[in-house]
Amino acid sequence: MANTKPLKLINIAKRYKHIKPVPRMPNFAAWIEGVDLTHPLSEPVKAELRQALFDFEVIFFRPQVITPKQHIALAKVFGPLSGGSYFNRHETEPQLEVIESDKDTPPQIDSWHTDISWKLNPPLGTAIQITKTPPAGGNTCWISTSKAYEWLSPGMQKYLEGLTAVHTWEQAAFREKLGEKGDEALIAAIKAFKPVVHPVVRVNPDSKRKCIFVNSDFTRNIQGIDRHEAAGILHFLLNWLKKPEFMVHHQWEANGIAIWDNRSTQHYAVADYWPHHRVNQRATFDVPGTKADKQNVAKSVLKGEKLL
């Protein structure tokens, strides 16, 4: 049965004066019109871009050719740059991650996930540009974990709010890839990044929305209840999140740009284009003022070492 709660849409005309968000779904995923990212942004525009991200959780820009430095500047509108993850780096701007797929490197991140939820302080979000697109396919999907929470029954909401879950990178493809680099790299990562615990339901402090915070890549188990019940609840949630009502399916054009709030979304890179070429360039940013984790996942990468 569909959600019967009355839908109150965001009042765009009242809230925005300098940019124009065009929602793709009710209160989720919006095109941003009226912003030229090839020029410096004014403070009012920056403020409204941040508001749009919190309102719509993922925002999109039509194709614009921006430089790596402009890409980094765009990410910094939303927060300080994060160390990122175990991805290769741009040759001249190592703060940019580059995920490239071609005939020799098939796409490998075709799974629903929240970026780096295996850290105590996961990043706020990511600004991404697909600089090279395949002839067809290579789309990206996002789901709103706040909408997924809102559609649950009140009883299920109350039950989930008392639970916590263990997150670890070791159950994802990162473990296999690091293992290919040798025991030393794998053991160092295991020592540096031990499993962490997050609430199953987290509040996004900027939007004030409650969000389901489990994902198939990094959530190992739910704590505090019988393991059979825990496995059943996790299975239910991972399938519940995939409802089309919570999802936007984005078709890329070369040099198109998207920015998402990692606290309120999950995403999935569709891997239907191999052996064709696709280049993903991205800058990840943290919550302003958040105390950084003791270990920086990308420290060695930023020094020039390619872990993957």
Backbone bond lengths (Angstrom), bond angles and torsions (degrees), N, CA, C in turn:
res aa  C-N    CA-C-N  psi(-1)  N-CA   C-N-CA  omega(-1)  CA-C   N-CA-C  phi
1 M - - - 1.462 - - 1.522 109.46 -
2 A 1.308 116.26 140.22 1.465 120.81 179.55 1.526 111.17 -67.55
3 N 1.302 115.90 159.30 1.459 121.46 176.69 1.533 109.42 -65.00
4 T 1.316 116.57 125.50 1.472 120.20 -177.06 1.530 112.94 -97.44
5 K 1.346 116.97 2.40 1.456 118.84 177.78 1.524 110.10 -70.47
6 P 1.333 118.76 136.08 1.465 120.77 179.91 1.527 111.62 -58.09
7 L 1.321 116.66 136.34 1.460 122.01 -178.75 1.528 109.51 -93.64
8 K 1.323 116.47 121.81 1.456 121.78 176.37 1.522 108.27 -109.13
9 L 1.319 115.94 112.16 1.457 120.36 -176.71 1.528 111.53 -78.13
10 I 1.332 114.93 149.49 1.457 120.96 175.44 1.529 109.46 -63.96
11 N 1.332 116.83 134.14 1.467 121.54 179.97 1.527 108.97 -83.31
12 I 1.319 115.49 90.79 1.461 120.73 -174.17 1.528 111.79 -66.96
13 A 1.319 116.84 -43.46 1.466 120.43 -177.19 1.523 111.53 -61.76
14 K 1.305 116.87 -34.38 1.468 120.87 -179.21 1.520 111.60 -78.63
15 R 1.327 117.72 -35.08 1.461 121.80 -171.54 1.517 113.67 -87.77
16 Y 1.343 118.10 -28.42 1.465 120.89 -171.44 1.525 111.62 -118.80
17 K 1.322 115.86 128.77 1.467 122.50 -179.92 1.532 112.62 -119.48
18 H 1.324 117.39 -20.18 1.467 121.05 -172.26 1.520 113.56 -114.32
19 I 1.319 117.28 -18.22 1.452 122.05 175.63 1.523 108.09 -132.60
20 K 1.332 116.71 167.76 1.463 120.13 179.98 1.526 109.45 -127.61
21 P 1.328 118.53 99.14 1.466 120.44 172.63 1.534 110.41 -75.44
22 V 1.313 116.47 135.89 1.463 122.67 176.98 1.523 107.24 -120.63
23 P 1.331 118.85 100.66 1.469 120.99 -174.74 1.524 112.34 -62.92
24 R 1.313 115.70 141.77 1.452 122.40 174.97 1.523 111.09 -96.44
25 M 1.332 116.35 -22.81 1.456 123.30 174.99 1.524 106.62 -142.09
26 P 1.324 118.74 162.10 1.465 119.80 -178.93 1.531 112.15 -58.93
27 N 1.344 116.25 113.08 1.465 123.32 176.69 1.531 113.02 59.45
28 F 1.326 116.76 26.49 1.461 120.57 179.78 1.523 110.12 -153.72
29 A 1.335 116.15 131.59 1.468 123.60 173.69 1.528 110.35 66.65
30 A 1.321 117.17 113.09 1.468 120.41 -175.96 1.517 110.89 -139.68
31 W 1.323 115.19 139.42 1.460 121.22 166.18 1.524 107.94 -71.81
32 I 1.330 116.87 144.08 1.458 121.14 174.89 1.518 108.15 -111.23
33 E 1.307 115.42 118.71 1.458 121.29 179.50 1.530 110.03 -108.39
34 G 1.333 115.23 154.53 1.467 120.40 175.21 1.516 114.77 85.56
35 V 1.339 118.14 18.49 1.459 120.60 -179.22 1.522 109.41 -128.17
36 D 1.327 116.34 122.84 1.459 122.85 176.40 1.523 108.34 -100.52
37 L 1.328 116.55 107.44 1.455 121.48 -175.20 1.521 113.28 -80.17
38 T 1.343 117.13 -3.43 1.466 120.03 177.88 1.524 111.74 -84.99
39 H 1.335 117.31 -2.96 1.460 122.07 178.24 1.531 109.27 -123.51
40 P 1.327 118.05 155.84 1.466 120.48 177.89 1.532 111.11 -56.53
41 L 1.308 116.35 142.23 1.460 121.72 -177.78 1.519 110.49 -95.70
42 S 1.320 116.00 140.75 1.463 120.44 177.51 1.528 109.40 -74.25
43 E 1.310 116.36 160.76 1.464 120.22 179.74 1.532 112.03 -62.25
44 P 1.358 119.53 -41.24 1.474 118.08 176.53 1.519 113.12 -61.21
45 V 1.344 117.55 -37.46 1.466 120.34 177.86 1.523 109.81 -66.57
46 K 1.318 117.69 -42.92 1.463 120.94 178.29 1.527 110.87 -59.10
47 A 1.328 116.07 -43.90 1.464 119.99 -178.88 1.527 110.94 -62.70
48 E 1.331 116.80 -40.48 1.467 119.57 -179.44 1.526 111.56 -73.57
49 L 1.322 117.83 -30.67 1.464 119.56 174.79 1.530 110.23 -64.76
50 R 1.323 116.17 -41.18 1.469 118.86 176.98 1.527 110.23 -63.37
51 Q 1.321 116.81 -42.19 1.453 119.80 179.41 1.521 111.04 -63.53
52 A 1.340 116.26 -39.95 1.466 120.21 179.42 1.525 110.93 -63.40
53 L 1.329 117.31 -39.01 1.458 119.86 178.25 1.522 110.59 -63.13
54 F 1.334 117.34 -42.22 1.458 120.35 -179.63 1.533 111.19 -70.90
55 D 1.335 117.01 -33.76 1.465 120.58 179.48 1.526 112.35 -71.62
56 F 1.352 116.14 -43.92 1.469 120.48 -169.04 1.528 113.61 -111.99
57 E 1.324 118.05 -8.02 1.462 124.42 170.21 1.528 114.75 73.33
58 V 1.317 118.34 -30.85 1.463 121.70 168.91 1.523 107.12 -144.23
59 I 1.345 115.83 131.80 1.465 120.60 -178.30 1.529 109.05 -124.50
60 F 1.338 115.77 150.23 1.454 122.19 -173.26 1.529 110.90 -127.45
61 F 1.330 115.10 145.77 1.458 122.29 174.62 1.521 108.72 -122.41
62 R 1.328 115.99 140.31 1.463 120.34 174.14 1.532 108.73 -62.22
63 P 1.339 117.47 160.44 1.470 120.00 -176.10 1.527 113.76 -51.79
64 Q 1.324 114.81 129.20 1.466 123.27 174.50 1.524 106.97 -142.56
65 V 1.313 117.26 134.18 1.463 120.66 179.73 1.525 108.16 -85.84
66 I 1.316 116.17 105.75 1.456 121.08 178.98 1.532 109.27 -112.92
67 T 1.310 115.70 152.47 1.455 120.85 178.53 1.528 109.14 -80.42
68 P 1.337 117.43 162.81 1.471 119.10 174.84 1.527 113.03 -55.14
69 K 1.319 117.72 -38.96 1.471 120.28 178.55 1.524 111.11 -66.06
70 Q 1.335 117.35 -38.34 1.458 120.24 176.66 1.519 111.19 -67.03
71 H 1.314 116.48 -35.11 1.462 121.24 176.42 1.531 110.12 -61.94
72 I 1.315 116.19 -45.92 1.463 120.71 178.17 1.532 110.92 -63.18
73 A 1.324 116.33 -41.83 1.468 120.44 179.04 1.524 111.08 -62.39
74 L 1.336 116.79 -37.61 1.461 120.60 177.77 1.525 110.64 -63.15
75 A 1.319 117.24 -45.76 1.467 120.00 178.92 1.517 111.43 -60.15
76 K 1.335 116.63 -38.36 1.467 121.12 -178.00 1.530 112.59 -68.55
77 V 1.311 118.04 -14.39 1.467 120.52 173.63 1.527 110.02 -59.69
78 F 1.334 116.49 -31.63 1.460 121.25 -171.86 1.522 113.75 -101.26
79 G 1.320 117.10 -19.24 1.450 119.55 179.33 1.512 110.87 170.24
80 P 1.332 117.24 168.12 1.464 120.58 177.92 1.521 110.83 -65.15
81 L 1.323 116.55 147.28 1.453 119.69 -178.02 1.521 111.55 -62.11
82 S 1.317 114.55 141.76 1.457 122.34 178.89 1.522 109.86 -95.28
83 G 1.336 115.95 162.21 1.455 119.66 173.91 1.509 113.12 -65.38
84 G 1.326 117.62 -24.42 1.446 120.40 -179.78 1.512 112.01 79.99
85 S 1.337 115.75 -151.18 1.455 120.81 -172.75 1.519 111.08 -130.91
86 Y 1.338 115.99 -163.12 1.463 121.96 -174.48 1.525 111.93 -83.50
87 F 1.332 117.58 54.59 1.457 121.14 178.70 1.523 110.56 -114.87
88 N 1.329 115.70 158.96 1.459 120.02 175.38 1.522 110.34 -64.15
89 R 1.333 116.12 164.20 1.454 121.79 -173.72 1.519 111.81 -119.13
90 H 1.317 115.60 153.91 1.457 121.61 176.44 1.522 109.33 -61.47
91 E 1.321 116.90 140.15 1.474 120.05 -171.81 1.528 113.43 -66.17
92 T 1.341 118.06 -28.91 1.471 119.60 179.74 1.522 113.15 -110.12
93 E 1.321 118.04 -18.95 1.468 122.10 179.85 1.529 108.44 -128.58
94 P 1.321 118.51 83.97 1.462 120.89 -173.51 1.520 114.95 -64.66
95 Q 1.330 117.69 -9.11 1.460 118.99 174.64 1.524 111.87 -74.83
96 L 1.325 117.14 -12.50 1.462 122.25 175.49 1.522 109.63 -93.55
97 E 1.324 115.91 129.47 1.463 121.17 171.47 1.528 109.02 -84.54
98 V 1.318 116.84 146.24 1.461 121.70 178.05 1.528 108.63 -128.37
99 I 1.324 116.21 121.90 1.458 122.13 177.06 1.522 106.83 -115.23
100 E 1.321 116.08 107.62 1.459 121.39 -173.55 1.532 109.92 -116.91
101 S 1.326 115.53 132.06 1.458 121.42 177.84 1.524 109.21 -122.91
102 D 1.326 116.38 139.00 1.462 122.18 177.16 1.527 107.81 -156.33
103 K 1.331 117.22 -165.05 1.463 120.07 -175.22 1.524 112.29 -63.03
104 D 1.322 117.12 -27.14 1.460 121.01 -179.65 1.525 113.31 -93.15
105 T 1.322 116.33 -15.05 1.469 121.19 -177.92 1.520 109.09 -133.14
106 P 1.326 118.44 86.33 1.463 120.96 -179.59 1.528 111.78 -62.15
107 P 1.335 118.22 150.76 1.472 120.30 176.86 1.524 110.76 -62.45
108 Q 1.341 115.41 142.15 1.464 119.67 -173.61 1.520 114.46 -135.17
109 I 1.330 118.76 9.47 1.471 118.72 -178.37 1.528 110.59 -115.82
110 D 1.335 115.15 37.55 1.461 121.38 179.76 1.534 109.56 -86.70
111 S 1.316 115.27 71.17 1.457 122.29 176.60 1.515 108.50 -153.00
112 W 1.326 116.29 152.05 1.457 120.41 177.66 1.522 109.60 -74.25
113 H 1.339 116.28 128.44 1.458 118.49 -179.42 1.521 111.49 -158.28
114 T 1.321 113.87 158.86 1.452 123.93 167.46 1.518 106.34 -105.45
115 D 1.311 117.71 126.97 1.457 120.34 -173.75 1.525 112.69 -59.12
116 I 1.317 114.85 127.70 1.468 123.81 169.61 1.529 112.17 53.35
117 S 1.335 116.26 38.97 1.471 118.24 176.11 1.521 111.03 -68.52
118 W 1.341 117.35 -7.53 1.463 121.98 178.53 1.532 112.65 -82.56
119 K 1.339 117.30 4.62 1.462 120.18 171.94 1.530 109.23 -101.59
120 L 1.315 115.23 154.68 1.459 119.70 179.82 1.519 110.48 -62.29
121 N 1.338 116.70 -37.58 1.458 122.20 177.37 1.527 108.93 -120.07
122 P 1.333 118.21 85.08 1.462 120.26 178.77 1.527 110.80 -62.52
123 P 1.328 117.88 157.58 1.464 120.03 -178.96 1.515 112.44 -66.28
124 L 1.334 115.08 156.10 1.465 120.61 176.17 1.523 110.30 -66.40
125 G 1.343 116.96 -46.16 1.451 118.15 -176.68 1.517 112.55 -174.79
126 T 1.324 114.90 -169.39 1.460 121.54 -175.66 1.520 109.97 -144.91
127 A 1.342 114.95 141.18 1.467 122.36 171.60 1.524 107.23 -106.69
128 I 1.316 116.90 121.29 1.453 122.06 -171.46 1.520 110.44 -123.57
129 Q 1.337 116.33 142.93 1.456 121.76 171.36 1.525 108.12 -133.85
130 I 1.325 116.26 130.52 1.456 121.32 174.88 1.526 106.68 -92.91
131 T 1.314 116.58 103.79 1.463 121.07 -173.53 1.530 112.44 -84.05
132 K 1.331 116.69 -22.75 1.459 121.50 176.89 1.517 108.30 -134.99
133 T 1.343 116.30 122.49 1.458 120.80 -178.81 1.522 110.54 -109.51
134 P 1.336 118.03 149.17 1.457 120.97 174.41 1.533 110.14 -72.51
135 P 1.329 118.75 168.70 1.472 120.57 179.57 1.527 113.10 -56.84
136 A 1.318 116.45 -32.60 1.467 121.96 175.59 1.519 107.48 -157.02
137 G 1.327 116.25 157.52 1.462 120.37 178.46 1.519 112.05 80.90
138 G 1.320 115.48 -162.98 1.460 120.78 -176.95 1.510 113.37 74.09
139 N 1.323 116.97 25.91 1.459 120.92 -179.30 1.529 111.03 -72.40
140 T 1.331 116.24 169.30 1.454 122.17 173.62 1.525 109.02 -128.13
141 C 1.330 115.96 137.70 1.471 121.34 176.77 1.519 109.50 -110.87
142 W 1.314 115.33 143.68 1.471 121.39 172.46 1.519 109.08 -124.09
143 I 1.328 116.42 147.47 1.458 120.96 172.21 1.521 109.22 -122.82
144 S 1.325 115.24 145.29 1.454 121.80 177.36 1.516 108.69 -90.08
145 T 1.318 116.93 111.52 1.455 119.57 179.47 1.522 111.78 -77.15
146 S 1.339 117.12 -15.61 1.469 119.37 174.42 1.527 110.09 -76.88
147 K 1.335 117.49 -41.21 1.465 119.50 175.90 1.527 110.11 -63.59
148 A 1.337 116.25 -38.85 1.455 119.89 178.94 1.527 110.83 -60.84
149 Y 1.324 117.07 -39.01 1.461 120.23 176.89 1.528 110.81 -67.35
150 E 1.321 116.88 -45.36 1.465 121.07 -176.58 1.525 112.09 -59.84
151 W 1.316 117.66 -30.38 1.466 121.50 -176.97 1.525 113.09 -83.27
152 L 1.317 117.59 -8.80 1.456 119.60 176.76 1.530 110.90 -71.07
153 S 1.317 116.50 156.63 1.463 120.40 175.36 1.519 109.87 -67.70
154 P 1.332 118.67 152.55 1.475 120.65 179.16 1.520 112.65 -55.38
155 G 1.334 117.46 -37.35 1.459 120.01 179.69 1.520 112.48 -64.63
156 M 1.330 115.81 -42.41 1.462 119.58 178.81 1.527 110.82 -68.24
157 Q 1.320 117.19 -38.39 1.459 120.05 176.95 1.524 110.64 -58.45
158 K 1.318 116.35 -47.82 1.467 120.47 -178.37 1.521 110.67 -63.20
159 Y 1.319 117.07 -41.70 1.465 121.35 -179.66 1.524 111.09 -62.36
160 L 1.320 117.96 -45.88 1.465 122.02 -175.93 1.521 112.12 -67.58
161 E 1.328 117.32 -31.34 1.459 120.25 -175.96 1.525 112.80 -66.72
162 G 1.307 117.70 -12.14 1.453 119.82 177.70 1.518 113.56 -97.49
163 L 1.330 117.96 4.56 1.459 121.57 -173.34 1.526 112.17 -107.37
164 T 1.327 114.67 155.31 1.465 121.73 173.25 1.526 108.23 -127.05
165 A 1.351 115.45 161.96 1.466 120.44 -178.12 1.523 109.79 -138.41
166 V 1.323 115.42 150.53 1.455 122.77 177.77 1.529 109.16 -92.73
167 H 1.329 116.17 131.89 1.465 122.39 178.01 1.527 108.84 -118.90
168 T 1.328 116.78 136.57 1.460 121.44 177.68 1.520 110.66 -151.81
169 W 1.321 116.18 142.97 1.458 121.55 177.51 1.523 111.96 -74.59
170 E 1.325 117.25 -14.98 1.455 120.80 -171.26 1.524 113.77 -68.02
171 Q 1.338 117.58 -20.41 1.456 118.14 179.84 1.527 112.39 -91.20
172 A 1.331 116.46 -1.06 1.464 120.62 -179.93 1.527 110.59 -96.68
173 A 1.329 116.10 -179.32 1.462 121.47 -178.43 1.518 112.20 -65.61
174 F 1.328 118.49 -18.83 1.461 121.16 179.13 1.535 111.15 -55.69
175 R 1.324 116.66 -37.07 1.471 119.30 -176.92 1.530 110.74 -63.26
176 E 1.297 116.05 -45.69 1.466 119.76 179.52 1.525 111.02 -64.22
177 K 1.325 116.84 -42.71 1.460 120.32 -177.87 1.526 111.66 -66.44
178 L 1.331 116.20 -41.45 1.458 118.75 177.43 1.526 110.88 -66.69
179 G 1.334 116.01 -35.31 1.453 119.90 177.45 1.514 112.27 -61.03
180 E 1.329 116.39 -31.97 1.463 120.30 178.24 1.527 111.48 -67.61
181 K 1.327 116.86 -21.38 1.460 121.33 178.11 1.520 112.46 -82.45
182 G 1.333 115.46 -9.24 1.453 119.29 179.04 1.514 111.82 115.72
183 D 1.336 114.81 161.51 1.462 120.53 -177.14 1.523 112.58 -60.99
184 E 1.318 116.89 -34.16 1.462 120.02 -176.22 1.527 111.29 -62.34
185 A 1.347 116.82 -46.10 1.469 120.61 179.98 1.523 110.89 -65.55
186 L 1.333 116.55 -41.01 1.463 120.60 -179.08 1.520 110.92 -66.54
187 I 1.315 116.94 -46.69 1.469 120.35 -178.60 1.531 111.00 -64.71
188 A 1.336 116.85 -37.96 1.467 119.99 178.48 1.520 110.87 -62.42
189 A 1.328 116.96 -41.41 1.461 119.93 179.50 1.519 111.57 -68.46
190 I 1.329 116.98 -39.02 1.466 120.52 178.40 1.532 110.32 -61.78
191 K 1.325 116.34 -40.50 1.465 120.13 179.33 1.532 111.36 -69.77
192 A 1.324 116.35 -38.13 1.471 120.11 -174.40 1.519 112.51 -76.70
193 F 1.323 117.17 -35.67 1.471 120.27 -171.85 1.517 110.48 -125.75
194 K 1.313 115.15 83.98 1.456 121.48 178.60 1.532 109.43 -79.95
195 P 1.340 117.81 161.40 1.466 120.50 179.20 1.533 111.82 -54.97
196 V 1.330 115.49 146.15 1.465 121.43 178.26 1.526 109.11 -123.00
197 V 1.317 115.90 163.74 1.462 121.70 -178.88 1.519 109.62 -117.48
198 H 1.351 115.95 131.45 1.465 122.28 175.92 1.531 109.35 -127.37
199 P 1.335 118.05 151.35 1.464 119.75 170.87 1.522 110.72 -60.78
200 V 1.305 117.03 145.57 1.467 120.90 176.24 1.526 110.38 -66.12
201 V 1.319 116.55 -32.38 1.470 121.88 175.20 1.523 107.92 -117.96
202 R 1.324 116.07 119.14 1.471 121.74 178.99 1.520 109.42 -115.85
203 V 1.324 116.56 150.61 1.462 122.25 176.78 1.526 108.66 -97.62
204 N 1.330 116.11 125.06 1.461 119.97 172.72 1.530 107.32 -72.48
205 P 1.326 118.50 115.81 1.467 119.81 -173.37 1.518 114.32 -67.07
206 D 1.339 117.74 -19.91 1.461 119.96 -179.52 1.525 112.90 -90.40
207 S 1.319 117.71 -39.46 1.467 120.03 178.29 1.521 112.31 -91.77
208 K 1.344 117.09 -17.34 1.464 124.70 -176.85 1.528 112.30 68.46
209 R 1.330 117.28 11.49 1.459 120.39 179.43 1.528 110.32 -86.25
210 K 1.329 115.69 145.62 1.451 121.14 172.80 1.523 108.64 -85.11
211 C 1.339 115.81 137.83 1.457 121.71 -173.76 1.525 110.52 -131.74
212 I 1.322 116.37 142.17 1.462 121.05 172.98 1.524 108.03 -74.83
213 F 1.326 117.17 125.55 1.465 120.09 -174.25 1.528 110.91 -120.09
214 V 1.321 115.74 65.94 1.458 122.73 168.38 1.520 106.76 -136.20
215 N 1.341 117.06 150.79 1.464 119.79 177.66 1.521 109.80 -149.11
216 S 1.326 115.40 157.39 1.464 120.33 -171.32 1.520 113.22 -70.48
217 D 1.317 118.24 -26.90 1.460 120.37 -177.42 1.519 113.13 -75.84
218 F 1.330 117.54 -41.28 1.460 119.66 -166.97 1.524 115.66 -121.12
219 T 1.339 119.08 -11.86 1.464 120.09 179.91 1.519 109.02 -85.74
220 R 1.332 116.04 114.58 1.468 120.62 -175.97 1.518 112.09 -83.70
221 N 1.342 116.48 -45.56 1.460 118.91 -176.88 1.521 110.21 -164.62
222 I 1.322 115.46 158.66 1.465 122.82 173.61 1.521 108.26 -94.01
223 Q 1.333 116.35 140.21 1.461 121.70 -174.94 1.532 112.47 -98.82
224 G 1.327 114.68 161.77 1.455 121.53 166.18 1.509 116.07 83.73
225 I 1.335 119.02 1.12 1.457 122.33 177.53 1.528 107.98 -135.10
226 D 1.308 116.44 166.27 1.460 121.31 178.68 1.526 110.15 -52.35
227 R 1.332 117.38 140.81 1.458 120.89 -173.88 1.523 112.77 -62.16
228 H 1.338 117.90 -30.11 1.467 120.00 178.39 1.526 110.31 -71.63
229 E 1.334 115.37 -42.07 1.468 119.47 175.01 1.516 110.17 -63.19
230 A 1.342 117.10 -42.81 1.458 121.51 -178.98 1.525 111.12 -61.33
231 A 1.333 116.62 -43.93 1.462 120.13 179.60 1.527 110.94 -64.11
232 G 1.328 116.38 -38.69 1.460 120.15 179.37 1.525 112.35 -66.92
233 I 1.324 116.32 -42.52 1.465 120.44 179.07 1.518 110.94 -65.02
234 L 1.329 117.36 -43.73 1.465 119.80 179.12 1.522 110.73 -63.62
235 H 1.318 116.68 -41.91 1.473 120.35 177.33 1.527 110.38 -60.50
236 F 1.325 117.29 -43.71 1.463 120.72 179.06 1.525 111.22 -61.03
237 L 1.329 116.55 -47.36 1.461 119.84 -176.40 1.526 111.83 -64.02
238 L 1.333 117.15 -43.59 1.460 119.86 -178.32 1.526 111.54 -63.82
239 N 1.312 116.73 -31.27 1.470 119.78 176.12 1.521 111.69 -81.51
240 W 1.319 117.70 -36.86 1.461 122.53 178.62 1.530 110.80 -59.81
241 L 1.315 116.35 -41.09 1.463 121.02 -177.90 1.525 112.61 -60.81
242 K 1.324 118.20 -21.53 1.467 121.65 -174.71 1.528 113.42 -86.39
243 K 1.324 117.96 4.08 1.470 119.11 178.87 1.528 110.60 -58.02
244 P 1.328 118.70 135.49 1.467 120.55 -178.92 1.524 114.18 -58.32
245 E 1.330 117.54 -25.35 1.465 120.01 178.51 1.521 112.80 -63.74
246 F 1.328 116.65 -19.66 1.461 120.81 -178.48 1.524 111.92 -102.84
247 M 1.328 118.62 5.09 1.460 122.09 -164.81 1.523 112.87 -122.90
248 V 1.348 115.91 141.52 1.453 121.97 168.79 1.524 107.05 -119.85
249 H 1.328 116.47 136.95 1.464 123.42 -178.02 1.520 106.63 -112.50
250 H 1.336 116.12 110.07 1.465 121.08 -169.89 1.522 112.13 -102.84
251 Q 1.329 115.95 124.44 1.463 121.93 175.95 1.522 108.89 -94.86
252 W 1.329 115.64 122.06 1.455 120.97 -175.35 1.524 112.86 -82.32
253 E 1.327 114.82 145.05 1.451 123.08 161.52 1.523 106.80 -111.92
254 A 1.328 117.63 150.13 1.460 120.48 -179.48 1.518 110.49 -54.55
255 N 1.328 116.62 130.32 1.456 125.96 -179.93 1.528 113.43 74.61
256 G 1.326 116.84 12.12 1.454 119.44 169.75 1.522 110.26 -68.35
257 I 1.321 116.72 155.94 1.464 122.45 -173.13 1.530 109.58 -131.06
258 A 1.313 115.90 140.97 1.461 121.32 172.88 1.519 109.02 -138.03
259 I 1.325 115.89 149.17 1.463 122.68 176.25 1.523 107.12 -133.33
260 W 1.324 116.90 130.70 1.457 118.25 -179.16 1.517 111.83 -127.94
261 D 1.334 113.97 154.32 1.454 123.11 174.81 1.521 106.92 -89.96
262 N 1.299 116.72 109.56 1.457 122.79 -175.04 1.528 112.55 -68.17
263 R 1.325 117.29 -17.75 1.454 121.35 -177.95 1.516 111.95 -80.93
264 S 1.341 116.80 -19.37 1.465 121.57 -172.50 1.519 113.29 -122.52
265 T 1.324 117.40 6.40 1.463 120.10 -175.89 1.522 110.70 -140.37
266 Q 1.323 114.29 164.59 1.447 123.59 161.44 1.525 107.06 -127.53
267 H 1.334 116.88 160.59 1.461 119.00 178.97 1.521 110.52 -140.99
268 Y 1.340 114.51 164.08 1.465 122.95 -174.46 1.518 107.53 -146.31
269 A 1.330 116.81 120.87 1.463 122.04 177.88 1.533 108.55 -90.51
270 V 1.319 116.44 111.71 1.465 121.40 -174.89 1.533 109.56 -69.47
271 A 1.331 116.18 126.24 1.471 121.73 -173.12 1.526 111.19 -106.08
272 D 1.328 116.28 60.71 1.462 120.63 -174.79 1.519 113.21 -112.64
273 Y 1.321 119.42 16.36 1.462 121.74 -169.50 1.525 114.24 -119.64
274 W 1.330 118.12 -3.63 1.462 120.64 -179.17 1.531 110.48 -59.03
275 P 1.350 119.32 137.09 1.465 129.71 13.82 1.533 114.49 -97.66
276 H 1.341 117.51 22.29 1.457 119.48 -175.52 1.527 111.36 -76.49
277 H 1.321 115.11 168.13 1.461 122.86 -168.53 1.529 110.67 -94.25
278 R 1.315 116.35 133.26 1.466 122.99 175.51 1.523 107.87 -143.08
279 V 1.340 116.51 132.86 1.462 121.13 179.66 1.524 108.89 -124.53
280 N 1.302 114.91 123.48 1.461 124.16 -178.43 1.530 107.63 -112.66
281 Q 1.318 116.57 119.80 1.467 122.19 178.31 1.520 107.74 -114.86
282 R 1.336 117.29 129.81 1.467 118.60 -172.13 1.526 112.37 -147.33
283 A 1.332 113.98 149.25 1.462 121.71 175.52 1.527 107.69 -127.09
284 T 1.316 115.77 126.22 1.456 122.24 -177.55 1.523 109.57 -100.71
285 F 1.325 116.82 143.73 1.466 120.85 -177.25 1.525 110.84 -132.56
286 D 1.325 114.50 150.67 1.459 122.24 -176.94 1.522 111.62 -98.04
287 V 1.323 115.21 169.85 1.462 121.42 173.21 1.527 108.16 -69.07
288 P 1.330 119.18 127.02 1.474 120.06 178.85 1.523 111.11 -56.34
289 G 1.331 115.36 133.00 1.449 120.58 176.79 1.514 115.51 81.53
290 T 1.355 117.29 -2.52 1.456 119.47 179.71 1.521 110.26 -72.53
291 K 1.305 116.55 136.77 1.455 120.67 176.69 1.518 108.93 -68.07
292 A 1.309 115.75 125.16 1.461 120.10 -177.20 1.523 110.46 -67.98
293 D 1.348 114.85 149.72 1.452 119.12 173.13 1.525 109.92 -62.46
294 K 1.326 116.51 153.32 1.458 120.11 -177.41 1.518 112.18 -61.14
295 Q 1.323 117.08 -33.79 1.454 121.24 -179.27 1.521 109.74 -108.74
296 N 1.310 116.13 139.08 1.465 121.87 178.18 1.512 108.51 -101.92
297 V 1.337 116.04 114.44 1.452 120.57 -174.75 1.514 112.76 -59.84
298 A 1.334 117.31 -27.50 1.459 120.03 -175.18 1.521 112.80 -106.34
299 K 1.314 118.67 14.29 1.463 120.23 -175.04 1.529 111.76 -56.70
300 S 1.311 116.55 -48.19 1.466 119.51 -178.99 1.511 111.23 -70.66
301 V 1.343 116.91 -31.46 1.455 120.63 179.28 1.528 110.13 -66.07
302 L 1.327 115.81 -43.60 1.455 119.72 -178.82 1.532 111.79 -65.82
303 K 1.317 116.51 -20.19 1.456 120.42 175.16 1.527 111.73 -83.88
304 G 1.321 116.30 -4.38 1.459 119.23 175.76 1.510 114.98 115.57
305 E 1.347 117.57 -8.36 1.453 119.57 -179.76 1.521 109.90 -80.33
306 K 1.325 118.50 132.59 1.448 122.87 178.61 1.530 108.40 -99.42
307 L 1.317 115.84 111.61 1.451 119.40 -178.37 1.518 111.48 -79.31
308 L 1.305 117.30 -30.06 1.469 120.23 179.85 1.507 109.80 -119.87
